[in-house]
Amino acid sequence: MEYYKYLRQYLGHRPIILPGSVVLMLNKQEEILLQKGPNGNWGLPGGLMDLGESFEEVARREVLEETGLVVENLTLLNVYAGSDYYLKVANGDELYSATAVYYTKDYTGTMEADGEESVALKFFNLDNLPRALNQKDKGFITDYVKHREENP
């Protein structure tokens, strides 16, 4: 059972802290890989930590599950947490996310959406991102662009 589901059995909808990771995967043209969720919104591949995992292990596992790709040489962009990362989801669950954001150009495998969390996968130009982009992920991408400009 996923750890957050275990916690929810005891805490109901009350706020919890959920650690996780996302990965900005870039191709040779500096385009970013996004996944389209079943709700029609686009976002970065990633997910929540299970017991015993490191942030990097979460990143690798989630990317493989959602995209079929194996990532290597992850570089930490930043860890995002705090009151700006509070969320109340449709079922009433409340959470504060603590998200490690990585980036890489080093990945292998055959790209394939898992059909559950990802219904489509596509590379987008950083200047032409989809309108239906998750706002927190948009912020992570904006920070990556700033980082890249400051550290060419």
Protein Blocks (a to p, Z undefined) as FASTA:
>chain_A
ZZklmmmmmnomaccdddddddddddfkopacddddfkopacdedddddehiafklmmmm
mmmmmnopacehiacfbdcedjklgccdfkopacdddddddddfbdgdjdddehlmpmbd
cdddfklccfklcfklmmmmmmmmmmmmmmZZ
